[in-house]
């Protein structure tokens, strides 16, 4: 079956993007509890590249397929899950990357949409939180996803977020809050968890 990527984000409204997100049907991996477990011999590096037995998985379609059955377990490990088997996968940082940003509105009415490196579109909000880790000198921003997953927000996209937050807070001098879909996220506060 041919892959039809979503349209360019810049040509869509946030309402269009939210509709595409809602219409996406992912396998119900959170409902599957297979008895069989094994090692997938796969690894996702911090730069978002997927490897199997040391060889780069270069086909984007394969990465999208594997990402569609990926979840994070309660113990923090990652697994590729089918109804019949769970295969463990090593993840160096976050399994996915947020590579593009679109913003509509401002202040508390702002909505932020992200394109992931798998072409999935995600709208940040109460269930898809933005969090900061790292240090004040080297912050590492993340976007929460379903199934316990996260996407690390690439540096250029993070700078776009900071620019948006600064444009609204220069006069107030109250840090770097940014809103999306009714939730406020702080780009100036490192999460210590």
PLY file of the C-alpha trace (Angstrom):
ply
format ascii 1.0
element vertex 193
property float x
property float y
property float z
element edge 192
property int vertex1
property int vertex2
end_header
0.00 0.00 0.00
1.55 3.36 -0.98
2.34 5.90 1.69
0.57 9.25 1.46
2.40 11.72 3.69
0.32 14.42 5.35
0.24 17.72 3.49
2.79 20.40 4.31
1.97 21.83 7.74
2.42 25.41 6.61
-0.47 24.96 4.15
-2.85 23.70 6.88
-4.73 25.48 9.63
-4.42 24.10 13.15
-8.03 22.93 12.86
-7.04 20.95 9.75
-4.05 19.49 11.59
-6.17 18.58 14.62
-8.59 16.80 12.28
-5.76 14.80 10.69
-4.43 13.89 14.15
-7.87 12.73 15.31
-8.41 10.67 12.15
-5.10 8.79 12.44
-5.69 5.22 13.50
-2.80 3.63 15.38
-2.68 -0.02 16.44
-4.01 -0.43 20.00
-0.61 -1.51 21.39
-1.53 -0.27 24.87
-4.22 -3.01 24.97
-1.93 -5.86 23.93
-0.28 -8.06 26.57
1.66 -10.72 24.69
3.33 -13.49 26.69
6.30 -13.92 24.35
9.23 -11.52 24.76
12.54 -11.20 22.95
15.26 -8.74 21.98
14.61 -6.89 18.73
18.33 -6.21 18.25
17.25 -2.68 17.42
18.47 0.66 18.70
17.30 4.25 18.27
20.15 6.72 18.64
19.84 10.20 20.16
19.80 11.71 16.66
16.65 9.73 15.77
18.26 7.06 13.58
17.00 3.50 13.85
19.41 0.55 13.63
18.96 -3.22 13.45
21.94 -5.41 14.34
24.20 -2.39 13.76
22.86 -1.58 10.29
20.97 1.65 9.65
17.27 1.23 8.80
17.23 3.62 5.87
13.67 3.07 4.63
11.36 5.70 6.16
8.40 3.35 5.68
10.04 0.76 7.96
10.73 3.38 10.64
7.10 4.57 10.46
5.89 0.96 10.79
8.08 0.22 13.81
7.15 3.56 15.42
3.45 2.69 15.07
3.89 -0.33 17.40
6.35 1.24 19.83
5.44 1.90 23.46
7.19 2.67 26.72
6.63 0.20 29.52
5.98 1.13 33.15
9.60 0.25 34.02
10.88 2.78 31.45
11.97 0.26 28.82
10.76 0.49 25.22
9.16 -2.32 23.26
7.79 -3.05 19.81
4.46 -4.72 20.57
2.17 -6.96 18.53
-0.69 -9.12 19.84
1.70 -12.09 19.86
5.11 -10.78 20.95
6.92 -7.96 22.69
10.41 -7.13 21.43
12.67 -4.89 23.49
14.36 -1.97 21.75
17.18 0.23 23.05
16.49 3.97 22.99
19.36 6.37 23.72
17.24 9.47 24.37
13.73 9.87 22.93
12.52 7.52 20.20
11.18 10.31 17.97
12.08 13.86 16.96
9.88 16.94 16.53
11.30 18.47 13.35
8.80 21.19 12.36
6.51 23.62 14.16
3.39 25.55 13.25
1.77 28.09 15.56
-1.63 29.76 15.33
-3.07 32.37 17.66
-1.31 33.99 20.56
-1.30 33.99 24.34
-3.74 31.56 25.90
-5.47 30.96 22.55
-2.28 29.73 20.86
-2.08 26.23 19.41
1.20 24.55 18.49
1.46 21.68 16.02
4.57 19.61 15.44
5.62 17.28 12.64
7.66 14.31 13.85
10.47 12.66 11.93
7.94 9.91 11.05
5.60 12.52 9.44
3.10 12.14 12.31
1.41 15.42 13.28
0.90 16.24 16.97
-0.85 19.18 18.64
0.70 20.10 22.00
-1.76 20.46 24.86
-2.80 19.01 28.21
-2.27 15.41 27.02
0.78 16.22 24.85
2.91 18.33 27.19
6.10 20.24 26.45
8.78 19.54 29.08
12.32 20.77 29.55
15.24 18.64 30.73
18.99 19.07 30.71
20.48 22.18 32.27
19.85 25.92 32.02
22.94 26.14 29.79
21.95 23.16 27.65
18.16 22.71 27.77
16.62 19.67 26.07
12.94 20.14 25.17
10.54 17.22 24.69
6.99 16.75 23.45
4.87 14.12 25.20
3.14 11.60 22.93
0.76 8.68 23.38
1.81 5.27 24.76
4.35 6.86 27.13
6.53 8.05 24.26
8.25 11.39 23.76
9.77 13.29 20.88
12.87 15.39 21.47
12.29 18.82 19.96
15.10 19.64 17.54
17.17 22.71 18.29
15.85 24.87 15.43
12.26 24.10 16.44
13.09 24.89 20.07
14.50 28.27 19.00
11.23 28.95 17.17
9.33 28.18 20.40
11.59 30.49 22.42
11.11 33.26 19.85
7.32 32.91 20.13
7.48 32.97 23.95
9.81 35.98 23.97
7.53 37.92 21.64
4.76 37.67 24.24
6.76 38.10 27.44
9.36 40.80 26.71
7.43 43.45 28.62
6.19 41.21 31.43
9.64 39.77 32.29
7.93 36.65 33.62
10.10 33.93 32.12
9.22 31.96 29.03
5.67 30.63 29.21
4.05 29.41 26.03
0.48 28.19 25.62
-0.95 25.47 23.41
-4.47 24.12 23.31
-5.32 25.63 26.71
-2.20 24.45 28.56
0.73 26.62 29.66
4.27 25.27 29.35
7.40 26.87 30.76
10.44 26.90 28.47
12.56 28.42 31.26
12.04 25.68 33.88
14.02 22.46 33.78
12.07 19.37 34.89
14.22 17.53 37.43
12.27 14.25 37.27
0 1
1 2
2 3
3 4
4 5
5 6
6 7
7 8
8 9
9 10
10 11
11 12
12 13
13 14
14 15
15 16
16 17
17 18
18 19
19 20
20 21
21 22
22 23
23 24
24 25
25 26
26 27
27 28
28 29
29 30
30 31
31 32
32 33
33 34
34 35
35 36
36 37
37 38
38 39
39 40
40 41
41 42
42 43
43 44
44 45
45 46
46 47
47 48
48 49
49 50
50 51
51 52
52 53
53 54
54 55
55 56
56 57
57 58
58 59
59 60
60 61
61 62
62 63
63 64
64 65
65 66
66 67
67 68
68 69
69 70
70 71
71 72
72 73
73 74
74 75
75 76
76 77
77 78
78 79
79 80
80 81
81 82
82 83
83 84
84 85
85 86
86 87
87 88
88 89
89 90
90 91
91 92
92 93
93 94
94 95
95 96
96 97
97 98
98 99
99 100
100 101
101 102
102 103
103 104
104 105
105 106
106 107
107 108
108 109
109 110
110 111
111 112
112 113
113 114
114 115
115 116
116 117
117 118
118 119
119 120
120 121
121 122
122 123
123 124
124 125
125 126
126 127
127 128
128 129
129 130
130 131
131 132
132 133
133 134
134 135
135 136
136 137
137 138
138 139
139 140
140 141
141 142
142 143
143 144
144 145
145 146
146 147
147 148
148 149
149 150
150 151
151 152
152 153
153 154
154 155
155 156
156 157
157 158
158 159
159 160
160 161
161 162
162 163
163 164
164 165
165 166
166 167
167 168
168 169
169 170
170 171
171 172
172 173
173 174
174 175
175 176
176 177
177 178
178 179
179 180
180 181
181 182
182 183
183 184
184 185
185 186
186 187
187 188
188 189
189 190
190 191
191 192
